[in-house]
Amino acid sequence: MVKVARFYLFSRAWLGISDAFVTAGAFAALTSTTATSAMFRTISRTTALTAALVLTFPAFAGNTASNVMSSEAKHVSTTSLKASPAATKERIMVFGDSLSAAYGINVADGWVALMAAKLQPRGVEVVNSSISGETSSGGLARIKADLASIKPSIVLVALGANDGLRGLPVAAMQKNLDAIIVASRATGARVVVVGVQIPPNYGIDYTKAFNAVFPALAKQYSAPLVAFLLDGIADKLEFFQADRLHPVAAAQPRVLQNVMPIVELALKNRPQNESSNTPRQLLTKQKK
């Protein structure tokens, strides 16, 4: 009741100021017509009511800013379905680019969100840390911060597609992905390598070298491998958006079919001495 009364007082005060502002000084010339005057008065009174809400309920300002930021960052996927803390057995971090960030479609329709919904009843949390346009170098720059904040037990490394589309050096991409895997394993997380393939736009030699990176890394670190994220849809134009690069919503279940068996394998390979209450850093120290 106190806040309601405060809001009433603030709103009356600000409305009075706004009405005086519209009819006085510099606004007098701008609001010479009835229609223009009504428009300015409506805008001013709306602003006044917003100010009253912010003064009365400070959290309103935070919520408004949060909504604006969510709109601005719509291509940063933040899918996260959480089980109760006591029931959480695993936390999977999907570390990818637009192919994992549900670019151009509703986040809820993306394959990561579908996987999260599938695993949630089993106490497995999925956090999508994928950013559209991300390259392997961009991923390397943020991997340690994401690992520290999310603390995953499994990391799906799903980067490289943008390196290939831009014709970036394959050796540099492999070095970056290698460092991402090393950083992930250093926390005690298990790694799944998610492979992508590119068409021969940059020549056969480049394409072969690029496509060979993912199985080579998986073999080097004895990590489960998703051979090709877009297997089964890459040659079907109807499964892609107008840019012919990003799958439509209808293709996402098929993408999940490529990933899910490998994720299940990673879940089965959970170390026997690991529990939801055991810090990953401690586990790493125990293995040394």
C-alpha positions as CSV (number, residue, x, y, z in Angstrom):
1,M,0.0,0.0,0.0
2,V,2.9,2.4,0.8
3,K,4.4,1.8,-2.7
4,V,1.0,2.3,-4.3
5,A,0.5,5.6,-2.5
6,R,4.1,6.6,-3.4
7,F,3.5,5.7,-7.1
8,Y,0.3,7.9,-7.0
9,L,2.2,10.9,-5.7
10,F,5.1,10.5,-8.0
11,S,2.9,10.0,-11.0
12,R,0.7,13.1,-10.2
13,A,3.8,15.2,-9.8
14,W,5.5,14.0,-12.9
15,L,2.3,14.3,-15.0
16,G,1.9,17.9,-13.8
17,I,5.5,18.7,-14.8
18,S,5.1,17.1,-18.2
19,D,1.9,18.9,-19.0
20,A,3.5,22.2,-18.1
21,F,6.5,21.4,-20.1
22,V,4.4,20.6,-23.3
23,T,2.5,23.9,-23.1
24,A,5.4,26.2,-22.2
25,G,8.6,27.6,-23.7
26,A,10.2,25.9,-26.6
27,F,7.4,23.3,-27.0
28,A,4.8,26.0,-27.6
29,A,5.9,26.5,-31.2
30,L,6.2,22.8,-31.9
31,T,2.7,22.1,-30.6
32,S,0.8,24.8,-32.3
33,T,-1.7,22.3,-33.9
34,T,-4.1,20.2,-31.9
35,A,-2.9,16.9,-33.3
36,T,0.8,17.7,-32.7
37,S,0.0,18.9,-29.2
38,A,-1.8,15.7,-28.4
39,M,1.1,13.7,-29.7
40,F,3.7,15.5,-27.6
41,R,1.4,15.4,-24.6
42,T,1.0,11.6,-24.9
43,I,4.7,11.0,-25.3
44,S,5.5,13.3,-22.4
45,R,2.9,11.7,-20.1
46,T,4.1,8.2,-21.0
47,T,7.7,9.2,-20.1
48,A,6.4,10.7,-16.8
49,L,4.6,7.5,-15.8
50,T,7.7,5.5,-16.6
51,A,9.7,7.8,-14.4
52,A,7.2,7.3,-11.6
53,L,7.5,3.6,-11.9
54,V,11.3,3.7,-11.7
55,L,11.2,5.9,-8.7
56,T,8.7,3.8,-6.9
57,F,9.9,0.3,-7.9
58,P,13.7,0.4,-8.6
59,A,13.6,-3.2,-9.9
60,F,11.4,-2.0,-12.8
61,A,14.5,-0.2,-14.2
62,G,16.5,-3.4,-14.0
63,N,13.8,-5.5,-15.7
64,T,13.4,-2.9,-18.5
65,A,17.2,-2.9,-19.1
66,S,17.3,-6.7,-19.1
67,N,14.6,-6.9,-21.7
68,V,16.4,-4.5,-24.0
69,M,19.6,-6.4,-23.6
70,S,17.9,-9.7,-24.4
71,S,16.5,-8.1,-27.6
72,E,19.9,-6.7,-28.6
73,A,21.6,-10.1,-27.9
74,K,19.0,-12.3,-29.6
75,H,21.7,-14.2,-31.5
76,V,23.5,-15.2,-28.3
77,S,21.7,-18.4,-27.3
78,T,21.2,-18.8,-23.6
79,T,19.2,-22.0,-23.4
80,S,19.5,-23.4,-19.9
81,L,17.0,-25.9,-18.4
82,K,17.9,-26.6,-14.8
83,A,17.1,-29.6,-12.6
84,S,16.9,-29.1,-8.9
85,P,20.4,-28.7,-7.3
86,A,20.0,-31.9,-5.4
87,A,19.1,-33.9,-8.5
88,T,21.6,-32.4,-10.9
89,K,24.0,-35.1,-12.1
90,E,25.7,-33.4,-15.1
91,R,26.0,-30.0,-16.6
92,I,26.6,-29.8,-20.4
93,M,28.0,-26.7,-22.0
94,V,27.5,-26.4,-25.7
95,F,30.3,-24.1,-27.0
96,G,29.5,-23.2,-30.5
97,D,28.5,-20.8,-33.2
98,S,25.3,-19.9,-35.1
99,L,24.6,-23.6,-35.9
100,S,24.1,-24.2,-32.2
101,A,22.8,-20.8,-31.3
102,A,19.5,-21.3,-33.2
103,Y,20.2,-18.4,-35.6
104,G,17.2,-17.2,-37.5
105,I,14.7,-19.4,-35.5
106,N,13.2,-19.4,-32.1
107,V,15.8,-20.5,-29.5
108,A,13.3,-23.0,-28.1
109,D,13.2,-24.8,-31.6
110,G,17.0,-25.2,-31.8
111,W,18.7,-28.6,-31.3
112,V,20.4,-27.5,-28.1
113,A,17.0,-26.5,-26.5
114,L,15.5,-29.8,-27.7
115,M,18.4,-31.7,-26.1
116,A,18.0,-29.7,-22.9
117,A,14.3,-30.6,-22.7
118,K,15.1,-34.3,-23.4
119,L,17.8,-34.5,-20.6
120,Q,16.2,-32.3,-17.9
121,P,14.0,-35.1,-16.4
122,R,17.3,-37.1,-15.9
123,G,18.8,-34.3,-13.9
124,V,21.1,-33.2,-16.7
125,E,21.4,-29.4,-17.2
126,V,22.3,-28.0,-20.6
127,V,23.7,-24.5,-20.9
128,N,24.1,-23.1,-24.4
129,S,27.2,-20.8,-24.7
130,S,27.0,-20.5,-28.5
131,I,27.4,-17.1,-30.3
132,S,26.5,-16.5,-33.9
133,G,29.5,-15.6,-36.0
134,E,32.0,-17.1,-33.5
135,T,35.3,-18.4,-34.8
136,S,37.7,-20.7,-33.1
137,S,39.9,-17.7,-32.1
138,G,36.9,-16.0,-30.5
139,G,36.0,-19.1,-28.7
140,L,39.5,-19.5,-27.3
141,A,39.4,-15.9,-26.0
142,R,36.3,-16.7,-23.9
143,I,36.6,-20.4,-23.0
144,K,38.2,-19.9,-19.6
145,A,35.7,-17.4,-18.5
146,D,32.8,-19.6,-19.6
147,L,34.3,-22.6,-17.9
148,A,34.7,-20.7,-14.7
149,S,31.1,-19.3,-14.7
150,I,29.2,-22.4,-16.0
151,K,31.4,-25.1,-14.4
152,P,30.3,-27.8,-16.9
153,S,31.1,-31.5,-16.5
154,I,30.8,-32.0,-20.3
155,V,31.8,-29.5,-23.0
156,L,30.6,-29.9,-26.6
157,V,33.2,-28.0,-28.7
158,A,31.2,-27.1,-31.8
159,L,33.3,-24.4,-33.5
160,G,35.1,-24.1,-36.8
161,A,32.4,-23.5,-39.3
162,N,33.0,-19.8,-39.5
163,D,36.8,-20.4,-39.9
164,G,36.0,-22.5,-42.9
165,L,33.5,-20.1,-44.5
166,R,36.1,-17.3,-44.2
167,G,38.9,-19.4,-45.5
168,L,41.0,-18.9,-42.4
169,P,44.2,-21.0,-42.0
170,V,43.4,-24.6,-41.0
171,A,46.5,-24.9,-38.8
172,A,45.4,-21.9,-36.8
173,M,41.9,-23.3,-36.3
174,Q,43.3,-26.6,-35.2
175,K,45.6,-24.9,-32.7
176,N,42.7,-22.9,-31.3
177,L,40.4,-25.9,-31.0
178,D,43.2,-27.8,-29.4
179,A,43.7,-25.1,-26.8
180,I,39.9,-25.0,-26.1
181,I,39.9,-28.8,-25.5
182,V,43.0,-28.5,-23.2
183,A,41.4,-25.7,-21.2
184,S,38.1,-27.7,-20.8
185,R,39.9,-30.9,-19.7
186,A,42.0,-28.9,-17.2
187,T,38.8,-28.3,-15.2
188,G,38.0,-32.0,-15.2
189,A,35.3,-31.7,-17.9
190,R,34.9,-34.4,-20.5
191,V,35.0,-33.1,-24.1
192,V,32.9,-34.0,-27.1
193,V,34.2,-32.8,-30.5
194,V,31.5,-31.7,-32.9
195,G,32.7,-31.9,-36.5
196,V,31.6,-29.7,-39.4
197,Q,32.4,-30.0,-43.0
198,I,32.6,-27.4,-45.8
199,P,32.1,-27.5,-49.5
200,P,35.2,-27.3,-51.8
201,N,34.9,-23.5,-52.3
202,Y,38.5,-22.9,-51.4
203,G,39.9,-25.9,-53.2
204,I,40.2,-29.6,-52.6
205,D,43.3,-29.4,-50.5
206,Y,41.9,-26.8,-48.1
207,T,38.6,-28.7,-47.8
208,K,40.4,-32.0,-47.0
209,A,42.6,-30.4,-44.5
210,F,39.7,-28.6,-42.8
211,N,37.5,-31.7,-42.6
212,A,40.3,-33.8,-41.2
213,V,40.8,-31.5,-38.1
214,F,37.9,-32.8,-36.1
215,P,38.5,-36.5,-36.2
216,A,42.2,-35.9,-35.6
217,L,41.5,-33.9,-32.4
218,A,39.0,-36.5,-31.2
219,K,41.6,-39.2,-31.8
220,Q,44.4,-37.2,-30.1
221,Y,42.3,-36.7,-26.9
222,S,40.3,-39.9,-27.1
223,A,37.2,-37.8,-27.2
224,P,33.8,-38.8,-28.5
225,L,33.2,-37.4,-32.0
226,V,30.1,-36.1,-33.8
227,A,31.4,-36.7,-37.3
228,F,29.3,-34.1,-39.0
229,L,26.7,-31.9,-37.3
230,L,24.6,-31.4,-40.4
231,D,24.7,-35.0,-41.6
232,G,21.5,-36.0,-43.3
233,I,20.4,-32.4,-44.1
234,A,23.4,-30.8,-45.8
235,D,22.3,-31.7,-49.3
236,K,18.6,-30.9,-48.8
237,L,17.9,-27.3,-49.6
238,E,14.5,-27.4,-48.0
239,F,16.1,-27.8,-44.6
240,F,17.9,-24.4,-44.8
241,Q,17.0,-20.8,-44.4
242,A,17.3,-18.3,-47.3
243,D,21.0,-17.9,-46.7
244,R,21.5,-21.6,-47.4
245,L,23.8,-21.8,-44.4
246,H,21.5,-22.1,-41.3
247,P,19.0,-25.0,-40.8
248,V,15.3,-24.2,-40.3
249,A,13.4,-25.2,-37.3
250,A,12.1,-28.3,-39.0
251,A,15.7,-29.6,-39.4
252,Q,16.7,-29.2,-35.8
253,P,15.4,-32.7,-34.6
254,R,17.5,-34.3,-37.4
255,V,20.6,-32.3,-36.1
256,L,19.8,-33.6,-32.6
257,Q,19.8,-37.1,-33.9
258,N,23.4,-36.6,-35.0
259,V,24.4,-35.3,-31.6
260,M,22.4,-37.2,-29.1
261,P,24.0,-40.7,-29.3
262,I,27.5,-39.1,-28.8
263,V,26.2,-37.1,-25.8
264,E,24.7,-40.3,-24.3
265,L,28.1,-41.9,-24.7
266,A,29.8,-39.0,-22.9
267,L,27.2,-39.3,-20.1
268,K,27.9,-43.0,-19.7
269,N,31.6,-42.3,-19.4
270,R,31.3,-40.3,-16.2
271,P,34.3,-41.0,-13.9
272,Q,33.3,-43.3,-11.0
273,N,34.8,-40.9,-8.4
274,E,32.8,-37.9,-9.6
275,S,29.7,-36.7,-7.8
276,S,27.7,-33.5,-8.1
277,N,29.3,-32.3,-4.9
278,T,32.9,-32.9,-6.1
279,P,34.7,-29.8,-7.5
280,R,36.1,-30.4,-10.9
281,Q,39.4,-28.8,-10.0
282,L,39.8,-31.3,-7.2
283,L,39.2,-34.2,-9.6
284,T,41.8,-32.8,-11.9
285,K,44.4,-32.7,-9.1
286,Q,43.5,-36.3,-8.1
287,K,44.3,-37.5,-11.6
288,K,47.7,-35.9,-11.7
